[in-house]
Amino acid sequence: MLFIEYPRCSTCQKAKKWLEDRGIEFTDRNIVEQNPTKEELKAWYDKSDLDIKRFFNTSGMKYREMGLKDKLSSMSTDEMLDLLSTDGMLVKRPVLVSDNFVITGFREKEWENVLK
């Protein structure tokens, strides 16, 4: 599995500890140093069954500075994927990617259900 995180994010730290405590193996990737490409984001979106808006870090400063709350509704999925691929800080994190699923954000119950 691929665990994509922003190391200074407390939610990412909590999720990483949760995985380690359960002995779940993963490859770690810093979202700022290695921003997801549009192709990766599209593949994750297609695999996830999530609304594309769930891939946005709606509580982030960048999201607010850019006024994305009002802009996303008029954007196509392709335009949103383009935007997400420009800056890792726009992407909801952590992101957990496997061959079978993609999860954004850390909600312990959801992770338990998906990983059992």
C-alpha positions in Angstrom: 0.0 0.0 0.0 1.0 3.6 -0.6 0.5 6.0 2.3 0.6 9.6 1.2 1.1 12.2 3.9 2.2 15.6 4.9 4.6 14.7 7.8 3.7 17.8 9.9 -0.1 17.0 9.7 -1.3 15.6 13.0 -4.0 13.5 11.3 -1.4 12.0 9.1 0.8 11.2 12.1 -2.2 9.6 13.8 -3.1 7.5 10.7 0.6 6.4 10.3 0.7 5.3 13.9 -2.6 3.4 13.5 -1.1 1.5 10.5 2.1 0.7 12.3 0.3 -0.4 15.5 -1.6 -2.9 13.4 1.5 -4.2 11.6 0.2 -3.0 8.2 3.0 -2.6 5.7 3.1 0.5 3.5 5.3 2.7 1.5 5.5 6.3 2.8 5.4 9.3 0.5 5.6 13.0 1.4 2.9 14.8 -0.6 4.8 18.1 -0.7 8.1 16.6 -2.0 6.3 14.3 -4.4 3.0 15.8 -5.5 0.6 13.3 -7.1 0.4 13.6 -10.9 -2.8 14.1 -12.7 -2.6 10.6 -14.0 -2.2 9.2 -10.4 -5.1 11.3 -9.2 -7.3 10.2 -12.0 -6.5 6.5 -11.3 -7.2 7.0 -7.6 -10.4 8.8 -8.3 -11.6 6.1 -10.7 -10.7 3.4 -8.2 -12.2 5.2 -5.1 -15.9 5.6 -5.9 -15.6 8.9 -4.1 -16.9 12.3 -5.3 -13.9 14.2 -6.8 -14.5 16.9 -4.2 -13.5 14.4 -1.4 -9.9 14.7 -2.8 -9.7 18.4 -1.8 -8.3 19.5 1.5 -11.2 21.8 2.3 -9.7 22.9 5.6 -6.4 23.9 4.1 -5.2 27.5 3.8 -4.5 27.1 0.0 -8.1 25.9 -0.5 -9.5 29.0 1.3 -7.0 31.4 -0.3 -8.0 30.3 -3.7 -11.7 30.5 -2.9 -12.3 27.0 -4.1 -15.5 26.5 -2.2 -17.3 28.7 -4.7 -15.2 27.7 -7.8 -15.4 23.8 -7.7 -19.1 23.6 -8.6 -18.4 25.2 -12.0 -15.3 23.1 -12.7 -15.2 19.8 -14.7 -13.6 16.7 -13.1 -10.7 17.1 -15.5 -10.2 20.7 -14.4 -10.3 19.6 -10.7 -7.7 16.9 -11.4 -5.5 19.5 -13.1 -5.8 21.8 -10.1 -5.1 19.0 -7.6 -2.0 18.0 -9.5 -0.5 21.5 -9.1 0.0 21.5 -5.3 0.0 18.6 -2.8 -1.4 21.0 -0.1 -4.7 21.0 -2.0 -5.1 17.2 -1.7 -7.0 15.8 1.3 -4.6 13.7 3.3 -3.6 11.2 4.3 -4.4 9.1 1.2 -4.1 5.4 1.4 -3.8 3.6 -1.9 -3.9 -0.2 -2.6 -4.7 -2.3 -5.6 -8.3 -2.6 -4.4 -9.2 0.8 -2.8 -8.3 4.4 -2.2 -9.2 6.2 1.1 -8.8 10.0 1.7 -8.6 11.5 5.1 -8.4 9.4 8.3 -11.5 8.1 9.9 -10.6 5.2 12.1 -13.9 3.2 11.6 -13.7 3.6 7.9 -10.1 2.4 7.8 -10.9 -0.6 10.0 -13.8 -1.6 7.8 -11.7 -1.3 4.6 -8.6 -3.0 5.9 -10.2 -5.9 7.8 
